[in-house]
């Protein structure tokens, strides 16, 4: 009976379009029409008109002739969401100041539908540095941002976030007592400091942006690199303090208008 209630207002064409968008969002390099049909267990002919409309509306683009890939239009629409837009507007001046004083790049990350997502990026003031594309989805388990977002949530919220991230019940082998103890340590000291799991020589420094309820609504991360050509640049301890000062200010600004569920 419950299934009948859920299906009473089904819109098959809309479901088909959303299936395509969700599938393309989860792959790199795009898929052909036949590959889309195979993964969704449907006939390729069912998707021709839908893909044509998604391309014409700018949500999907053709690459390499016969492959389809998601554009950034959905991400752009997400930026119109008031809480995210407001958070970014608060953060950008502080991120710019942090980059100037630390001589390092930084990025702002929120948790959304199972993944930490980069919503703002500030380049280092020099002619090179570490950066990550806005809109990138990153891991909860092996990134400083993911650790900071988890550390400053309740145990129940952590379990929910992990379950969403792994796409199941949350029984992931990475959720060990040692991992949970690390999250408690991060919460106690106020920040994460860990070698990058993606780039050698980078130390990820991450601190939470806290909402009015004291839980993390975002994480601000500095991918710290030792600048051997700039001996006067702040060392890692000074950079951590600059990061903590920035997140404290941003938390004070954002706390009145945000909660962890904004």
LOTOR-791076 format. One record per residue (C-alpha): residue in three letters; x negated, y negated, z. Coordinates in steps of 0.5 Angstrom, whole numbers, padded with zeros to 4 digits, always signed. Each point is the difference from the previous one (the first is absolute). Example, Ala and Ser with C-alpha at 12.3 -4.5 7.8 and 13.67 -1.06 7.14 Angstrom:
BEGIN
Ala-0025+0009+0016
Ser-0002-0007-0002
# end
This chain:
BEGIN
Unk+0000+0000+0000
Unk-0006-0005+0002
Unk-0003+0001-0007
Unk+0007-0001-0003
Unk+0000-0007+0003
Unk-0007-0001-0002
Unk+0001+0001-0007
Unk+0007-0003+0000
Unk-0003-0007-0003
Unk-0006+0003-0004
Unk-0002-0004-0006
Unk-0004+0005-0004
Unk-0004-0005-0005
Unk-0002-0004+0006
Unk-0003+0007+0003
Unk-0003+0002-0006
Unk-0004-0007+0000
Unk-0002+0000+0007
Unk-0002+0007-0001
Unk-0005-0003-0005
Unk-0002-0006+0004
Unk-0002+0005+0006
Unk-0003+0005-0004
Unk-0005-0005-0004
Unk-0001-0004+0006
Unk-0004+0007+0003
Unk-0004+0001-0006
Unk-0006-0003-0003
Unk-0001-0001-0007
Unk+0007+0001-0002
Unk+0004+0006-0003
Unk+0003+0001-0007
Unk+0007+0001-0001
Unk+0000+0008+0000
Unk-0004+0000+0007
Unk+0005-0005+0003
Unk+0005+0005-0002
Unk-0004+0006+0002
Unk-0001-0003+0007
Unk+0007-0002+0001
Unk+0003+0007-0003
Unk+0004-0004-0005
Unk+0000+0000-0008
Unk-0005-0005-0003
Unk+0006-0003-0004
Unk+0004-0002+0006
Unk-0006-0005+0001
Unk-0001-0003-0006
Unk+0005-0006+0001
Unk-0001-0001+0007
Unk-0008-0001-0001
Unk+0002-0004-0006
Unk+0004-0005+0005
Unk-0005+0000+0005
Unk-0006-0002-0005
Unk+0004-0005-0003
Unk+0002-0003+0007
Unk-0007+0000+0002
Unk+0000+0005+0006
Unk-0004+0006-0005
Unk-0005-0001-0005
Unk-0003+0004-0005
Unk-0007+0002+0000
Unk-0005+0004-0005
Unk+0006+0000-0005
Unk+0005+0006+0003
Unk-0001-0001+0008
Unk+0004-0004+0005
Unk-0003-0004+0006
Unk+0003-0004+0005
Unk-0001-0007+0000
Unk-0001-0005+0006
Unk+0007-0003-0001
Unk+0003+0004+0006
Unk-0005-0003+0004
Unk+0001-0007-0002
Unk+0007+0001+0002
Unk-0002+0003+0006
Unk-0004-0007+0002
Unk+0007-0003-0001
Unk+0002+0003+0006
Unk+0000-0005+0006
Unk-0004+0003+0005
Unk-0005+0002-0004
Unk-0001-0007-0004
Unk+0000-0003+0007
Unk-0005+0004+0003
Unk-0004-0001-0006
Unk+0001-0007+0000
Unk-0003+0000+0007
Unk-0006+0004-0001
Unk-0003-0003-0006
Unk-0003-0006+0003
Unk-0002+0004+0006
Unk-0003+0005-0005
Unk-0004-0005-0004
Unk-0003-0003+0006
Unk-0002+0007+0003
Unk-0003+0001-0007
Unk-0004-0006+0000
Unk-0002+0000+0008
Unk-0002+0008-0001
Unk-0003+0000-0007
Unk+0004+0006-0001
Unk+0007+0002-0004
Unk+0006+0002+0004
Unk+0007+0003-0002
Unk+0007+0000+0004
Unk+0003+0007+0000
Unk+0007+0002+0002
Unk+0004+0007+0001
Unk+0005+0001-0005
Unk+0004+0006-0002
Unk-0006+0005+0002
Unk-0006-0004-0002
Unk-0004-0006+0002
Unk+0000-0005-0006
Unk-0004-0006-0001
Unk+0004-0006+0000
Unk-0005-0005+0000
Unk-0008+0000-0002
Unk-0005-0006+0001
Unk-0007+0001-0004
Unk-0006-0002+0004
Unk-0003-0007-0002
Unk-0006+0003-0003
Unk-0001+0002-0007
Unk+0001+0008+0002
Unk+0004+0004+0005
Unk+0004+0006+0002
Unk+0008-0001-0002
Unk+0006+0004-0001
Unk+0006-0002-0005
Unk+0006-0003+0003
Unk+0005+0006-0001
Unk-0004+0005+0002
Unk+0002+0006+0004
Unk-0005+0003+0005
Unk+0000+0005+0005
Unk+0002+0000+0007
Unk-0005+0005+0002
Unk-0007-0002-0002
Unk+0001-0008-0001
Unk-0001-0005+0006
Unk+0006-0003-0002
Unk+0004+0006+0000
Unk-0003+0002+0007
Unk+0002-0007+0003
Unk+0007+0000-0003
Unk+0001+0007+0004
Unk-0004-0002+0006
Unk+0005-0006+0002
Unk+0006+0004-0001
Unk+0004+0005+0005
Unk-0001+0007+0000
Unk+0006+0001-0003
Unk-0001-0005-0006
Unk-0007+0003-0001
Unk+0004+0007-0001
Unk+0005-0004-0005
Unk-0006-0003-0004
Unk-0004+0006-0001
Unk+0006+0004-0002
Unk+0002-0005-0005
Unk-0008+0000-0002
Unk+0000+0007-0001
Unk+0006+0001-0003
Unk+0003+0005+0005
Unk+0001+0002+0007
Unk-0007-0003+0002
Unk-0004+0006+0002
Unk-0006-0002-0003
Unk-0007+0003+0001
Unk-0003-0007+0001
Unk+0005-0002+0006
Unk-0005+0003+0005
Unk-0001-0001+0008
Unk-0006-0004-0002
Unk+0003-0004-0006
Unk+0006-0002+0005
Unk-0006-0002+0006
Unk-0003-0004-0006
Unk+0006-0004-0001
Unk+0001-0001+0008
Unk-0007-0002+0000
Unk+0001-0005-0006
Unk+0006-0003+0004
Unk-0004-0001+0007
Unk-0005-0004-0004
Unk+0004-0004-0005
Unk-0003+0002-0006
Unk-0003+0006-0005
Unk-0007+0000-0002
Unk-0002+0006-0005
Unk-0004+0002-0006
Unk+0004+0000-0006
Unk+0002+0006-0003
Unk+0000-0002-0007
Unk-0006-0005+0000
Unk-0007+0002+0003
Unk-0003-0006+0004
Unk+0007-0003+0001
Unk+0002-0001+0008
Unk+0008-0001+0000
Unk+0002-0005+0006
Unk+0007+0000+0001
Unk+0005-0003+0005
Unk+0007-0001+0000
Unk+0005-0005-0001
Unk+0005+0001+0006
Unk+0007-0002+0000
Unk+0004-0003+0005
Unk+0001+0007+0003
Unk-0007+0001+0000
Unk+0000+0005-0005
Unk-0004+0000-0007
Unk+0003-0003-0005
Unk-0006-0001-0005
Unk-0008+0002+0001
Unk-0005-0005-0002
Unk-0006+0003-0003
Unk-0007-0002-0001
Unk-0004+0005-0005
Unk-0007-0002+0004
Unk-0006+0000-0004
Unk-0007-0002+0002
Unk-0002-0006-0004
Unk-0008+0001-0001
Unk+0000-0006-0004
Unk+0003-0005+0005
Unk-0003+0001+0007
Unk+0004-0005+0003
Unk+0006+0003-0001
Unk+0004+0003+0006
Unk-0002+0006+0002
Unk+0005+0006+0001
Unk+0002-0002+0008
Unk+0001-0007-0002
Unk+0004+0002-0006
Unk+0004+0004+0005
Unk+0002-0006+0004
Unk+0001-0004-0006
Unk+0005+0005-0002
Unk+0003+0001+0007
Unk+0001-0008+0000
Unk+0004+0000-0007
Unk+0005+0006+0002
Unk+0001-0003+0007
Unk+0002-0007-0004
Unk+0004+0004-0005
Unk+0004+0004+0005
Unk+0001-0006+0004
Unk+0003-0003-0006
Unk+0004+0006-0003
Unk+0002+0002+0007
Unk+0006-0004+0001
Unk+0003+0002-0007
Unk-0002+0007-0001
Unk+0001+0007+0003
Unk-0003+0006-0002
Unk+0006+0002-0004
Unk+0000-0007-0004
# end
